[in-house]
Amino acid sequence: MSETYPQDVEATAAENDRYGFSRFASHPFFEEVNRWLVERVGELGHRFVDLACGPGAVTELIVQKLMEHGRGLVYAVDPSISELDRARRRIASGLVEFIQGSAENLSRLVPQVDVVVFCNAIHLIKDKGQVLSEIRKVLRSGGTFAFNTTFFRGCYPPGTERFYRYWVLRAAHYLRERGISVLRTERTDSLKWVTPEEYGALVSAAGFVEPSWRLHQVTLSPESLEDIGQFSLFVHGALPDVPLEIGADALAQAVRPAMRDAKITGGVPRFWLQFIAQSPV
């Protein structure tokens, strides 16, 4: 049996900090899009699931809503132990129960609840129908399912698509100058984006009713783009087979030149998809 030494744990924690999602999630627009969703479902019950809770940013928003009434419970679910530990350090509240587990096994992890919130992660799910079925199982009759994502077909406001092309091209050029080749491959199955209408069809096929969605536009600052360019999943998607450290460095270096190439100043507009549906009565 292998041993884990304190320095190994510290190294893992440092890598999670360096290549995790938290830096991107710390920008004001990220709270804005999540708060918009939580505000619309936070009054619809007392028992919540925050699915794929990550470092606890959305859990914290739900707890704030529950504290207005002084009661309630949030099951904060995530497959990552390190992210759950981060969320625990962020949120000291008896209104939260942290649970390690995946969306694919949700009905085995939590009892029935009033609301399931699933922010910034549904695009990572390969079998979305199976996960939607799991969410249906844990929602009470008349319960609410709410999710959002910025990785979907239609997320680029007109005229901004070219920035992302230039970004990857600039990063690839940066790597080639250092003797590293970049192979462009098709997006993996788990990262294939779908349209809002296709999400609506998936949600309806899972048995939800009254689906509604809207596009929520924000502006991504250069600093926030540099931060999402450090996120391990983003790096692997944009620059397949490139070592994480050098790929993250290339993407960070390429943001501002790509904005100049695309003639975009100040920041890059981007849509979040905000989606709400009901479990049938």
SULGI-V572879 format. One record per residue. N is the residue number from 1. RES is the residue in one small letter. OMEGA is omega in whole degrees, -180 to 180 (NA if undefined). NEAR is the number of other C-alpha atoms within 12 Angstrom. Layout:
# SULGI-V572879
N;RES;OMEGA;NEAR  N;RES;OMEGA;NEAR
This chain:
# SULGI-V572879
1;m;-179;3  2;s;179;5  3;e;175;8  4;t;-178;11  5;y;-178;10  6;p;-179;10  7;q;177;11  8;d;178;13  9;v;180;14  10;e;179;14  11;a;178;14  12;t;178;19  13;a;179;20  14;a;179;14  15;e;178;20  16;n;177;26  17;d;-175;22  18;r;-172;23  19;y;179;29  20;g;-175;31  21;f;-169;36  22;s;-177;31  23;r;177;25  24;f;-177;31  25;a;-179;29  26;s;-178;21  27;h;-173;25  28;p;-177;19  29;f;-179;25  30;f;174;35  31;e;-179;26  32;e;-176;24  33;v;179;35  34;n;178;41  35;r;178;30  36;w;-178;29  37;l;-178;39  38;v;179;40  39;e;-177;23  40;r;179;25  41;v;-174;34  42;g;180;39  43;e;-171;25  44;l;178;26  45;g;-178;30  46;h;-179;31  47;r;-173;35  48;f;162;47  49;v;167;49  50;d;-174;50  51;l;-173;49  52;a;-172;42  53;c;180;51  54;g;-177;38  55;p;171;37  56;g;-178;41  57;a;-180;40  58;v;176;46  59;t;-180;45  60;e;178;33  61;l;179;35  62;i;179;48  63;v;178;38  64;q;178;27  65;k;-179;30  66;l;-178;29  67;m;175;21  68;e;179;14  69;h;177;16  70;g;179;14  71;r;180;21  72;g;-179;29  73;l;176;35  74;v;170;42  75;y;-179;42  76;a;-171;49  77;v;176;42  78;d;179;36  79;p;-174;25  80;s;177;26  81;i;-177;24  82;s;178;28  83;e;176;31  84;l;177;31  85;d;178;25  86;r;180;27  87;a;178;32  88;r;179;28  89;r;-178;16  90;r;-171;22  91;i;175;27  92;a;-177;18  93;s;175;26  94;g;179;17  95;l;-176;28  96;v;170;35  97;e;-178;29  98;f;-175;39  99;i;174;31  100;q;179;28  101;g;-175;26  102;s;177;30  103;a;-179;41  104;e;-179;28  105;n;-170;23  106;l;-176;35  107;s;176;26  108;r;-173;18  109;l;-173;27  110;v;173;32  111;p;179;23  112;q;-177;30  113;v;180;33  114;d;-173;35  115;v;169;43  116;v;177;55  117;v;-174;49  118;f;-171;43  119;c;168;45  120;n;-179;34  121;a;-174;33  122;i;178;40  123;h;180;33  124;l;-176;30  125;i;179;26  126;k;180;21  127;d;-177;19  128;k;179;30  129;g;-180;25  130;q;179;24  131;v;177;30  132;l;176;40  133;s;177;26  134;e;179;30  135;i;176;46  136;r;-177;39  137;k;-175;33  138;v;178;34  139;l;175;35  140;r;174;26  141;s;-179;21  142;g;180;24  143;g;-173;35  144;t;174;44  145;f;-179;51  146;a;176;47  147;f;171;46  148;n;178;41  149;t;172;38  150;t;178;38  151;f;-179;29  152;f;178;29  153;r;-175;24  154;g;-176;26  155;c;-177;30  156;y;172;28  157;p;-177;23  158;p;177;14  159;g;-178;18  160;t;-177;27  161;e;-176;25  162;r;178;22  163;f;-176;33  164;y;175;32  165;r;179;23  166;y;-179;27  167;w;-179;35  168;v;179;38  169;l;178;27  170;r;179;33  171;a;179;36  172;a;178;34  173;h;178;24  174;y;-180;29  175;l;-179;28  176;r;177;18  177;e;179;13  178;r;174;15  179;g;-178;12  180;i;179;20  181;s;-179;20  182;v;178;28  183;l;177;19  184;r;-180;17  185;t;176;13  186;e;176;15  187;r;-178;20  188;t;-177;18  189;d;-176;16  190;s;-177;19  191;l;175;24  192;k;-177;21  193;w;178;28  194;v;-179;27  195;t;173;25  196;p;180;31  197;e;178;20  198;e;173;21  199;y;178;32  200;g;179;30  201;a;179;22  202;l;-180;25  203;v;179;36  204;s;179;25  205;a;178;19  206;a;175;26  207;g;177;28  208;f;-179;35  209;v;178;24  210;e;178;22  211;p;176;29  212;s;180;25  213;w;176;25  214;r;175;26  215;l;-177;27  216;h;-175;28  217;q;173;25  218;v;176;26  219;t;178;27  220;l;178;32  221;s;175;25  222;p;-180;30  223;e;-180;26  224;s;177;32  225;l;175;36  226;e;-180;35  227;d;178;31  228;i;176;35  229;g;175;39  230;q;-177;38  231;f;-171;33  232;s;-178;33  233;l;179;28  234;f;180;30  235;v;-178;34  236;h;178;31  237;g;-177;33  238;a;-175;37  239;l;-176;39  240;p;175;26  241;d;174;20  242;v;178;29  243;p;-171;20  244;l;-174;26  245;e;-178;22  246;i;177;30  247;g;178;39  248;a;179;37  249;d;-180;30  250;a;-179;36  251;l;178;44  252;a;-179;32  253;q;-172;29  254;a;-173;33  255;v;-172;40  256;r;173;31  257;p;179;28  258;a;176;35  259;m;177;32  260;r;178;21  261;d;-176;22  262;a;-179;23  263;k;177;18  264;i;180;25  265;t;175;20  266;g;-179;18  267;g;-176;25  268;v;177;35  269;p;-179;30  270;r;176;33  271;f;162;30  272;w;172;37  273;l;176;41  274;q;-170;39  275;f;178;41  276;i;176;35  277;a;-176;37  278;q;168;33  279;s;-175;33  280;p;178;20  281;v;NA;14
